[in-house]
């Protein structure tokens, strides 16, 4: 087994080395520069990325963009190793949980001066996303897309159980009542899937209950707050009443697949999964804004950004490319592919229209209630504690309140180590 | 396989070596011949070990430099409850992987049965898991273990047992992984045992049967003692491999698996600390402690072997 691990490490180092070589290809070959652009979603967004890169080279003939795809599971490990070795891609995708770490440790090029010099208007992007990529007053990323969460439902199952489709007026009680009517053990159908996933599920209900995950000054965990615990209990009740498959079942069988195959009647999921539900044969899915909790409506908003590597050999060209990625033209290509909601103002409409039959407007309509994805400088250090604890809390026979309070203590300790 | 494993093999094999003085120029050739291996070992094994020890005394951030923090990482090691659990799981894994030894001996003995037909087919089948990619092994077993649609639970349902979600249930997941680990190792171990069995001189069995010893007595009095060097070699390897359990945990337990804490091994915890959370200095301290534990266990095995291993 050691042999295998070592082989993996060596292979990884080779790959990183090759990537490093390729990013300096352009040097000295008549002013032609090759940039490397790393991303992690080929299935949904590969086509759009290729097209954007081609369009960019059309308008910038001396810059070529080489796409570097890495599956999500290995993306961060590889990027981190490459960045530590000084050979990360010139431009790459960044997300909320990682931005604090990458920016604070000097792996990213601050873009504020360039934005000011080129008079780029950041007002074209949702403010919560621009803020997500600002650290200590400096802008590190240009928003690429955004996503909110919606209540997906299976129309055929609703029709069969004679339940009215969810709409914007729904509250938690409507979800509870519907889940009871839709659950049919004989057919293996459950009303809803209560999977311990943060962004898609419990962050939303925590906000709807008036709770919080992390305090605004990023110093304190919200998991010992009674409202936060109420947001978790919303899900635990479905599990206790067997209106949801067990966490173990949903670990064995991805709940996304269960929803697609008609085993789940309701399912909280992000706009980024719309295209796979749209493409699933025989699934008549609809989507509604998230139902309101005791403290009203809320949905988590998150979005990716394009960032520039601090040690890139071509900062000027990399900025040109990032600027292009943030342009209306590049956002339109993303919109038409239907994979994600483009961040650029006014283009959401074409995304909504890209999948006729799904009421995707629900995702856009929720923007006024959107709450930023909770992060701190080293989100990964407590996100892992969070995943383990909440998963445990949702598993049979566990007490949500006690587990959440323990989590708060552990998370506070992790936060106190951030500088 | 690991270097420790190789060392055991060399020690076991080269016992009756005679030494003679090398002539003047022979040593040049000798060193030239071993140079590729020694250099490879030094660059890829020994130097990283030295570096790990150094980094274990530093705080080594994600992309930045390492700053000396003395023993702080080690202090933290003993206060983090996750380490205790991971260590316990690792010991369970290392200990239970020894169960593969009797199974492998049985397989080796069966494959060595005289007059067995299709023997090379069986040998291939048993060895196949050894040369299969861990990712493929993990995927197949993930499906076999599936609580609702898995083959394991289907077979159990035939005899009226309602099986669990084997790798999602905290109480069963570790043992389910152990079973896969043993399964992948049987072929490799069986090859070693087959070689061991073949090297037992047949006249011993003839003499024993003339003296009236039955099959069982022959097995316990002749086969087992003379197989003991192989058993020792395999047990050292199994424990070392067990202590370094990583790939199955990483590949079979997906995000949000409720059994994650109960299956976390030292190496998988090391991986998340170093590469997911970016605490590389702290992770290096974990690696150093694991190395010391492995070293101590191996030394103990070498000490104890004097009492039960018979070199013919």
Interface residues (C-beta under 8 A of the other chain):
Chain A: X1 X2 X3 X4 X5 X6 X10 X76 X77 X80 X81 X83 X84 X101 X102 X105 X106 X107 X195 X196 X197 X246 X247 X248 X249 X251 X252 X253 X378 X380 X381 X384 X387 X388 X391 X392 X394 X395
Chain B: X1 X2 X44 X61 X62 X63 X64 X134 X145 X146 X147 X148 X149 X150 X164 X165 X167 X168 X169 X170 X240 X241 X244 X245 X246 X247 X254 X255 X256 X257 X258 X260 X261 X267 X272 X275 X276 X277 X278 X279
